[in-house]
Amino acid sequence: MDKNPVIAYYDSIAAHYDNASAEYSEEQQEDLDEAREQIATLLSGHRILELGCGSGAWTDVLAETAESVLATDASTFMLDLARMHGEDLDNVEYRLVDALALPDDLASGDEKFTAVFLAGLWAHLTREQGDALLVSLKKTLGKDVLLVIFDDAYVEGESATTVRTDLLGNTHEFQLDADGARHELVKNYPTDSTLRKRLDKVGREIKIARWEFYWVLTCRLK
């Protein structure tokens, strides 16, 4: 079976990826700083399941205020990078987990997760994959768990150009890896109404906040 193209892309860039090398405009950095502060406050004291932790940039933020974090990713190479960046974080554990195939023992410990966090993952899921993930989270983690989703907003002239929209309404863009190879990835930019419609099936108390460059959704699993 072919590897998920998103996982394959991040595998291909992991060796050259550096959290500190990202270049943001002043306005985008201000949005990101504000989002980090608000999310760290929101998730303070929680036992967090982080899905799609990537290189661990958000893991660092969560660990500052959380009781504990299980940082997971489906890319072995990115997870190794996250471990390296977070080697001094005493309240963080790391595990190879595909968000689209959550293991049965994920929530089997004595201390259950009280929150689940996704940053940058939701946009790379097709609508079908996103809906399946929500159902899986509800089944695996149970009700009342806090769900926090953070992702990119579309900004004209800043976001990558959409190259096509498939028959199911998913938009796609090209990204280049370190060798210059081109990868076509799903990259969706949902509206508030679309998010509310999809999350309403599994969540309650849905709240959405937007900055120019980012958005965040919070809800409680039903």
Summary of the structure (lengths in Angstrom):
residues: 222
radius of gyration: 16.6
end to end distance: 34.1
largest distance: 48.2
contacts: 656
relative contact order: 0.16
helix: 34%
strand: 27%
